[in-house]
Amino acid sequence: MNAETNASSGRVLGTRVDAMTYGQAFERTLQMAAAGGVHAVAAANTHLVAEARMNRDFADVLEGFDLVLPDGMPLVWALRLDGHEIHERVYGPYFMEHALRHSPATVRHFFFGSSERCLMRLQEAARKLNPHIHITGVLSPTFGEWNRSTE
């Protein structure tokens, strides 16, 4: 993961938040996919920012994300006060739908978490949004602490 801060980033209560639109975030996500490696994107709401403020370990994890998108109007307002021209939040579920709908067939998707039934329904919905989507797999781990031995 790359926590490189760019000109379109600001800090809200000490947490880096990227001032981006859906389209800009999707373009950056495509660039990360093309670069290979492991990347992380968070749709951060005020709860995540407050948690990062109170929990240094969580803040360190969030700082390691490649993109921290403003999933909440209070974050958008704070970015505006910091001089960023941003007018809308990037709501996580809508961003995921946008990414699935517009992903070229060369981009691979792997769905992790939730129940097997939910993952099956997610795959069906993704294929309806984008018939050319490339889903490489899914994993519904057992509930509880996860580690590689549970695979």
C-alpha positions in Angstrom: 0.0 0.0 0.0 1.1 3.5 -0.6 0.1 6.3 1.7 1.4 9.0 -0.6 -0.4 12.3 0.1 -1.2 14.3 -3.0 -2.4 17.9 -3.7 -6.0 16.8 -3.5 -5.7 15.6 0.1 -6.5 17.4 3.4 -6.4 16.5 7.0 -9.6 16.2 9.1 -8.8 15.7 12.8 -5.4 14.5 11.8 -6.6 11.9 9.3 -5.7 12.3 5.6 -8.9 12.5 3.5 -8.6 12.7 -0.3 -10.8 15.4 -1.9 -12.0 13.5 -5.0 -15.1 12.9 -7.0 -16.4 9.5 -7.9 -14.7 9.8 -11.3 -11.4 10.9 -9.9 -11.4 8.2 -7.3 -12.3 5.6 -10.0 -9.5 6.8 -12.2 -7.0 6.6 -9.3 -8.3 3.1 -8.5 -7.7 2.0 -12.1 -4.2 3.3 -12.0 -3.6 1.3 -8.8 -5.0 -1.8 -10.4 -2.7 -1.3 -13.4 0.3 -0.8 -11.2 -0.3 -4.2 -9.5 0.4 -5.0 -5.9 -1.8 -4.5 -2.9 -3.9 -1.3 -2.6 -6.5 -0.2 -0.1 -9.4 2.3 -0.5 -11.5 3.4 2.4 -14.8 5.2 2.2 -14.3 7.1 5.5 -17.2 8.6 7.4 -17.0 10.7 10.5 -17.0 7.6 12.7 -13.8 6.3 11.1 -12.1 9.7 11.4 -13.1 10.0 15.1 -11.9 6.5 15.7 -8.6 7.3 14.1 -8.3 10.4 16.4 -8.8 8.3 19.5 -7.0 5.1 18.5 -3.4 5.6 17.3 -3.2 2.0 16.0 -6.3 2.5 13.8 -4.9 5.9 12.7 -1.7 4.2 11.5 -3.7 1.6 9.6 -5.9 4.2 7.9 -2.8 6.3 7.1 -1.5 3.3 5.1 -4.5 3.3 2.8 -3.9 4.5 -0.8 -7.2 6.5 -0.8 -9.4 7.7 2.0 -12.5 9.0 0.4 -14.9 11.5 2.1 -18.0 9.3 2.8 -19.9 11.9 4.8 -20.8 15.6 4.3 -19.0 16.7 7.5 -15.8 15.6 5.9 -16.7 17.4 2.7 -17.4 20.6 4.7 -14.1 20.2 6.6 -12.2 19.8 3.3 -14.0 22.9 1.9 -12.9 24.9 5.0 -9.4 23.7 4.2 -9.6 25.2 0.7 -10.5 22.2 -1.3 -13.1 22.5 -4.1 -15.2 19.5 -3.4 -19.0 19.5 -3.5 -20.2 15.9 -2.8 -19.3 13.0 -0.6 -18.1 9.7 -2.2 -20.5 7.3 -0.6 -18.9 3.9 -0.3 -21.7 1.7 -1.7 -22.2 4.1 -4.6 -18.5 4.2 -5.3 -18.4 0.4 -5.4 -21.3 0.3 -7.8 -19.6 2.9 -10.0 -16.4 0.9 -10.0 -18.1 -2.4 -10.8 -20.2 -0.8 -13.5 -17.3 0.9 -15.3 -14.5 -1.6 -14.7 -12.9 -2.8 -17.9 -12.6 -6.6 -18.4 -8.9 -6.3 -17.7 -9.5 -5.4 -14.0 -9.9 -8.3 -11.7 -12.2 -8.3 -8.7 -12.1 -10.5 -5.6 -15.0 -10.2 -3.0 -14.0 -10.9 0.6 -16.3 -11.2 3.6 -19.9 -11.6 4.5 -21.9 -14.8 3.9 -21.7 -17.1 1.0 -25.2 -16.2 0.0 -24.4 -12.5 0.1 -21.3 -13.0 -2.0 -23.3 -15.0 -4.6 -25.8 -12.2 -4.8 -23.0 -9.6 -5.1 -21.5 -11.6 -8.0 -24.9 -11.7 -9.7 -25.5 -8.0 -9.2 -22.0 -7.2 -10.5 -22.5 -9.2 -13.6 -25.8 -7.4 -14.3 -24.1 -4.0 -13.9 -21.2 -5.1 -16.1 -21.5 -8.3 -18.1 -17.7 -8.2 -18.9 -16.6 -8.0 -15.3 -13.7 -10.3 -14.3 -14.4 -11.8 -10.8 -11.5 -13.9 -9.8 -13.0 -15.3 -6.7 -14.8 -14.9 -3.4 -14.1 -15.8 0.2 -16.5 -16.0 3.0 -14.4 -16.7 6.1 -15.8 -18.0 9.3 -16.8 -15.4 11.8 -14.1 -14.5 14.3 -10.5 -13.6 14.2 -9.1 -14.3 10.7 -5.6 -15.5 9.7 -4.2 -17.3 6.8 -4.8 -20.7 8.4 -8.5 -20.2 8.1 -8.4 -20.2 4.3 
